[in-house]
Amino acid sequence: MNLHYLAAESTGGNPILNISVFVAFIVVTMTIVTRVSRKPQKSASEFYTGGASFSGTQNGLAIAGDYLSAASFLGIVGAIALTGYDGFLYSIGFFVAWLIALLLVAEPLRNTGKFTMADVLSFRLKQRPVRVAAAFATLFVSLFYLVAQMAGAGSLVSVLLDIHEKSGQAIVVAIVGIIMIAYVLIGGMKGTTYVQMIKAVLLIGGVIIMTIIIFVAVKGNFSQLLTEAVQAHGGNEAILEPGMKYAESDTSKLDFIALGLSLALGVAGLPHVLMRFYTVPTAKEARKSVTWAIVLIGGFYLLTLFLGYAAAAWVGPETIKNAPGGANAAAPLLALELAGPIFMALISAVAFATVLAVVAGLAITASASVAHDFYNSVLRNGEATEEEQVRVSRITVVIIGLVAIVLGIGAMGQNVAFLVSLAFCIAASANVPTILYSLYWKRFNTTGAVCSLWVGLLSALILILLSPAVSGAETSMLPNADFAIFPLSNPGLITIPLGFLAGIVGTYIGKPDNFDDLQAEMEVRSLTGVGVEAAVDH
C-alpha cells in the first residue's frame, strides 16, 4: 500500500526543519527546568527526590516517562519491523517485568528507603560492604542503560540529518551527552521529573496519533496490515510466528530464555525506576502513581505492535536496515511515511525528549548512589553535609556523562532494545536477589548480600564482555575483534541463578549480623510505611 497520499513525496526529512524543531524543544524544556528549579538545591532531598513533593498523578506520568525509554520506542518498533513476533517479545517482557516489580518490590522498597536502593539493602546489614557493592551495581546498571539511550539518540539524529559517517554520528552522541549533563546540573530531580512528565504526554500522544493514522489507512483492517508486512518481507510469513529470530539454533533458543529472564526480573532491580517512588510524600500517593503508570505503560506497549508491523509494511525491512542507525530508524521513517517531514520532525523530537528524560533520571540515580552510598556512608562515615553530597553528585554527573558518551559512540550500531536488555541482565543478576532476600528472608546477612551483589555483577559483566554482543559478529560493538568465547548474547540464563545462589551460600557461610531489632523494624516499615521519614543510618 502506498501512503504517499498522506505524506509528501520525500526520501528523507528536511534537516533545517528537524534541527529547528529540536532546538525549539530543548529551549522550551530547559526553560521549564530552570523555572521549576529556581530555588537553590542545597539539600540532598531536594536534589535526589525533588523534596518528595509530587502528587501520585504527576509521579505516575514521570514513571512512565522514565520507563518508556529509547528502547521502548525506537528499539521495539525496529525489532518488530524486522523480526515480527519475536520483536514484540520485548514489549511483553518490559511490561510483565513492570508488574513483577510492583508486586514484589516497589512499595516495600519505598517504605523502607530514603534516597537510594542501597538504603534498603543495608538497612539491617553492615553499612560499608553492602553500600560499596550496591553503589557499583547501580553504577554499572545505569551506565549500560545510558549507553543504550546515547546509541538511540545517535541513530535518531543521524536519520534526521542523513548522517551516514561514523564521525558525524559520534558528534551527535557527544552533543546529547552534554545536553543531558546540563539538564541534571540545572534541574536536579525536580527539573528532571517535569521533563519526564512532559515527555510521557508527548510520546504517548504521538504514538496514539501514529496508530490512528495507520488504522485510517487500512480502514480498521489489521489483517490487511499484516498481509502487507508479509509481502514487504518477500512473502515470508515467519514475521507473524514465533521463532524468526530465536529459533535458528539451540544457542538462539537459549538466548531467548535468557532474554525473557532478564526482562522479567530486571526492572525490579533498576535503581532509576525504583528511585521514582521516593518522590511522593505518602504510600497512598505511591500506589496512585502506580495505577497511572500501569495504564500508560501498558497502553504504550500494546500500540508498538501496530507501529512495528506498519513500519515493516510501508517502510520496508531493507530501507530500515540501510538507514543510519539501522533498526532504530524504523519509527521516525514510519512517521515520515505516514504524514511527511513535519510529522517526522515532531515525532523525532519527542523521541529525542525520551532519550533526554531517561538519561537525566539515570544520571541522577547514579550520582545519588556515589554521593550518598559511597562518599557519605563509606568515605565520610555518614558525616558529610548535604551540600557536600550534592556537590559530589554534580561532579559524578559530569564524569558519568563523559563515560556514557564514549561508550555510546562505540554502541551506535546496536539495537537499543537489545542494549537495554543487557542492563536488565545486570540488574536481575546483582540487585534483584539482594533486594528480595533483604525484604523477605529473615536469616539473610551481610555476607549473603555482598556475595549476591558482587557475584551477580561480576559474572554478568565478564560474560557480556566475552559474548557476541561485544565481539565476533557483524552486529557486535567491536565487529573487527573476536574474543567471544561465551556463546549467548545475553548471559542472564547463567548469571541470574548465580546471583541468587551466591546470596544463599554466602548467608549460610557468613556469621549472623545480630541486628534483630533492625530486621523487625524493617519488616514493619516495609509492610506499613511507618517511619518513612526517619533516617535509615545506623
Sequence and secondary structure as in RCSB ss.txt:
>XXXX:A:sequence
MNLHYLAAESTGGNPILNISVFVAFIVVTMTIVTRVSRKPQKSASEFYTGGASFSGTQNGLAIAGDYLSAASFLG
IVGAIALTGYDGFLYSIGFFVAWLIALLLVAEPLRNTGKFTMADVLSFRLKQRPVRVAAAFATLFVSLFYLVAQM
AGAGSLVSVLLDIHEKSGQAIVVAIVGIIMIAYVLIGGMKGTTYVQMIKAVLLIGGVIIMTIIIFVAVKGNFSQL
LTEAVQAHGGNEAILEPGMKYAESDTSKLDFIALGLSLALGVAGLPHVLMRFYTVPTAKEARKSVTWAIVLIGGF
YLLTLFLGYAAAAWVGPETIKNAPGGANAAAPLLALELAGPIFMALISAVAFATVLAVVAGLAITASASVAHDFY
NSVLRNGEATEEEQVRVSRITVVIIGLVAIVLGIGAMGQNVAFLVSLAFCIAASANVPTILYSLYWKRFNTTGAV
CSLWVGLLSALILILLSPAVSGAETSMLPNADFAIFPLSNPGLITIPLGFLAGIVGTYIGKPDNFDDLQAEMEVR
SLTGVGVEAAVDH
>XXXX:A:secstr
   TTTS S SS  HHHHHHHHHHHHHHHHHHHHHHT S   SHHHHHHGGG   HHHHHHHHHHHHS HIIIII
HHHHHHHHTHHHHHHHHHHHHHHHHHIIIIIHHHHHH SSSHHHHHTTTS HHHHHHHHHHHHHHHHHHHHHHHH
HHHHHHHHHHHT  SHHHHHHHHHHHHHHHHHHHHHHHHHHHHHHHHHHHHHHHHHHHHHHHHHHHHTTT HHHH
HHHHHHHTTT GGGGSTTTTT SSHHHHHHHHHHHHHHHHHGGG HHHHGGGGGSSSHHHHHHHHHHHHHHHHHH
HHHHHHHHHHHHHHT HHHHHHSTTGGGGHHHHHHHHHHHHHHHHHHHHHHHHHHHHHHHHHHHHHHHIIIIIII
IIIISTT   HHHHHHHHHHHHHHHHHHHHHHHHHTTTS HHHHHHHHHHHIIIIIHHHHHHHHH TT  HHHHH
HHHHHHHHHHHHHHHTSTTTBSSTTSSBTT     S  SSTHHHHHHHHHHHHHHHHHHS     HHHHHHHHHH
HHH TTTTS    
